[in-house]
Amino acid sequence: MKNQQHNKNEQCITVLAEERRKKILDVLTQRGAVTVKELSGHFDVAPITIRRDFEELENRGLLVRGHGGAMLVGEPFLYKPLPDKESLNHEAKVTIGRKAASMIQDGETIILDEGSTCIELARALGTMNRSLTVVTNGIKVAMVLAPCSNITTILVGGICGHQNYVAYGHDTVEAFKKIRAHKYFMGIDALQAGYGISDGDPHQVPLKLAKASSSHKVIGVADRSKVGKIAVAKIGPLGLMNQLIMDARVPEDFRASLSREKVELIELG
């Protein structure tokens, strides 16, 4: 009888632990990331209990533990050279580029990133009769805009990245700090609820932050494939953006994260 009671107690504890772990995953789905301290208070259990839950869930491949907390597993971002990126999701990028271009007013100064979506944005600007100043460190972006007599193109120099046709480095960052722009259109590699914006190139971190701080409004441009991914270099929280333009509808948990961080989502699909 004692053994039977002992087995029942063990089963009860296991069920309670599984229920708590399911709820932990529910919280992570809503928020993207949580801390041991938060969950310890929420479930009224010792921090070591939450750490064990994290360990078990990580072993199942459902989350990634970090210092003092955990976040949902994000699909890894695979870095590709710019010429390869240009052919991926091309129609979506054209759609996003045209929408972004329509949001630019005559006489504005804008900052453009160097990626494939911003190249399509530049092509869209070339078809519009607006007087603009465009500042970029993207060599291909500048090449697209160079023939446009109504657009003053400022190409910021630096070390030339041979795979992505971008200028980067200390001098490039310092140059962007001196710019004052109405809008910055940020190209994005990866977006994850709770984790934020990340990029496959660590050189992009100081560059994007300098561009954002020099601009009145930051507008992210990204196709739907970027959602749920994590790249090597964290740029910042989703709230770094004022607006985000995407070609298709996004998952509800990601939409909720944008709402919490006061990012206006513009869905084109």
KAZI-V119822 format. One record per residue. RES is the residue in three letters. PHI is phi as a letter, one per 40 degrees, with the letter a starting at -180 (NA if undefined). BURIAL is + if it has 24 or more other C-alpha atoms within 12 Angstrom, else -. Layout:
BEGIN
RES/PHI/BURIAL
RES/PHI/BURIAL
END
This chain:
BEGIN
MET/NA/-
LYS/c/-
ASN/c/-
GLN/c/-
GLN/c/-
HIS/c/-
ASN/c/-
LYS/c/-
ASN/c/-
GLU/c/-
GLN/c/-
CYS/c/-
ILE/c/-
THR/c/-
VAL/c/-
LEU/c/-
ALA/c/-
GLU/c/-
GLU/c/-
ARG/c/+
ARG/c/+
LYS/c/-
LYS/c/-
ILE/d/+
LEU/c/+
ASP/c/-
VAL/c/+
LEU/c/+
THR/c/+
GLN/c/+
ARG/b/+
GLY/g/+
ALA/a/+
VAL/a/+
THR/b/+
VAL/d/+
LYS/c/-
GLU/c/-
LEU/c/+
SER/c/+
GLY/c/-
HIS/c/-
PHE/c/-
ASP/f/-
VAL/b/-
ALA/c/-
PRO/d/-
ILE/c/-
THR/c/-
ILE/c/+
ARG/c/+
ARG/c/-
ASP/c/+
PHE/d/+
GLU/c/-
GLU/c/+
LEU/c/+
GLU/c/-
ASN/c/-
ARG/c/-
GLY/g/-
LEU/b/+
LEU/a/+
VAL/b/+
ARG/c/+
GLY/b/-
HIS/c/-
GLY/g/-
GLY/a/+
ALA/a/+
MET/a/+
LEU/c/+
VAL/c/+
GLY/b/+
GLU/c/-
PRO/c/-
PHE/c/+
LEU/b/-
TYR/c/-
LYS/b/-
PRO/c/-
LEU/d/+
PRO/d/-
ASP/c/-
LYS/c/+
GLU/c/-
SER/c/-
LEU/c/-
ASN/f/-
HIS/c/+
GLU/c/-
ALA/c/+
LYS/c/+
VAL/c/+
THR/c/+
ILE/c/+
GLY/c/+
ARG/c/+
LYS/c/+
ALA/c/+
ALA/c/+
SER/c/-
MET/c/+
ILE/c/+
GLN/c/-
ASP/d/-
GLY/g/-
GLU/c/+
THR/b/+
ILE/b/+
ILE/b/+
LEU/b/+
ASP/c/+
GLU/b/+
GLY/c/+
SER/c/+
THR/c/+
CYS/c/+
ILE/c/+
GLU/c/+
LEU/c/+
ALA/c/+
ARG/c/+
ALA/c/+
LEU/c/+
GLY/c/+
THR/c/-
MET/b/-
ASN/c/-
ARG/b/+
SER/c/-
LEU/b/+
THR/b/+
VAL/b/+
VAL/b/+
THR/a/+
ASN/b/+
GLY/c/+
ILE/c/+
LYS/c/+
VAL/c/+
ALA/c/+
MET/c/-
VAL/c/+
LEU/c/+
ALA/d/+
PRO/c/-
CYS/c/+
SER/c/-
ASN/c/-
ILE/b/+
THR/c/+
THR/b/+
ILE/b/+
LEU/c/+
VAL/c/+
GLY/c/+
GLY/i/+
ILE/c/-
CYS/c/-
GLY/c/-
HIS/c/-
GLN/c/-
ASN/b/+
TYR/f/+
VAL/b/+
ALA/c/+
TYR/a/+
GLY/h/+
HIS/d/-
ASP/c/-
THR/c/+
VAL/c/+
GLU/c/-
ALA/c/+
PHE/c/+
LYS/c/+
LYS/c/-
ILE/c/+
ARG/b/+
ALA/b/+
HIS/c/+
LYS/a/+
TYR/b/+
PHE/c/+
MET/c/+
GLY/c/+
ILE/b/+
ASP/c/+
ALA/a/+
LEU/b/+
GLN/a/+
ALA/d/+
GLY/g/+
TYR/c/+
GLY/h/+
ILE/c/+
SER/b/+
ASP/b/+
GLY/c/+
ASP/b/+
PRO/d/-
HIS/c/+
GLN/c/+
VAL/d/+
PRO/c/+
LEU/c/+
LYS/c/+
LEU/c/+
ALA/c/+
LYS/c/+
ALA/c/+
SER/c/+
SER/c/+
SER/b/+
HIS/c/-
LYS/b/+
VAL/b/+
ILE/b/+
GLY/c/+
VAL/b/+
ALA/a/+
ASP/c/+
ARG/d/+
SER/c/+
LYS/c/+
VAL/c/+
GLY/g/+
LYS/b/+
ILE/b/+
ALA/b/+
VAL/c/+
ALA/b/+
LYS/c/+
ILE/c/+
GLY/i/+
PRO/c/+
LEU/d/+
GLY/c/+
LEU/c/+
MET/c/+
ASN/c/+
GLN/b/+
LEU/b/+
ILE/b/+
MET/b/+
ASP/c/+
ALA/a/+
ARG/c/-
VAL/b/+
PRO/d/-
GLU/c/-
ASP/c/+
PHE/c/+
ARG/c/+
ALA/c/-
SER/c/+
LEU/c/+
SER/c/-
ARG/c/-
GLU/c/+
LYS/f/-
VAL/b/+
GLU/c/+
LEU/c/+
ILE/b/+
GLU/c/+
LEU/c/+
GLY/b/-
END
